[in-house]
């Protein structure tokens, strides 16, 4: 979904912002010991 459309939503903007700013990014689920959720990581270029 384009960032312009995501900006109007009340939630779910986090990954769109990461994708828009990061050079490389990814995620993986947390499933150890019954935990739910995910880890999101990104690499940003030095300015």
N, C-alpha and C positions, 0 to 999 in steps of 0.2 A: 504494500500500500504506500503511495507517495506520502512524503512527510507533510505536505500541505493538507492532505485528508486526515492524517493522524492527529494533527494539531487541534482539530475540532473535537476529538474524543475526550472523555473524562478520565480514561485510564488506558494502559497499554502503550504509552508513548515511549517507554524506556528503551526498548530494543530499536525502535526507529531512530531515536537520537544517537544511540551507540553506532548504528550502521551509518548514519549520516556523517559522523565525526571521525570514525576510526578508519585506519588504513587496512587493518585486518581484525576480524573479531570472530568469536564463536561461543558456543555454550555446550554444557553437558549436564545431564540430570544428576541430582543428588539422590541416591537410592541406598546409601549405606545405613545400616541399623534402623531401617524403617523411616528414615527422613524423606521428606518430599520437598521438591523445589528444584532449583537449578543454579549452576555457577555460570556467570557470564564473564568473559574476558575480552580485552581489546588491546591493540597496539596503536599508539599515536605517534606520528612523525614529529621529530623535534623541529621547532620553528627557528 
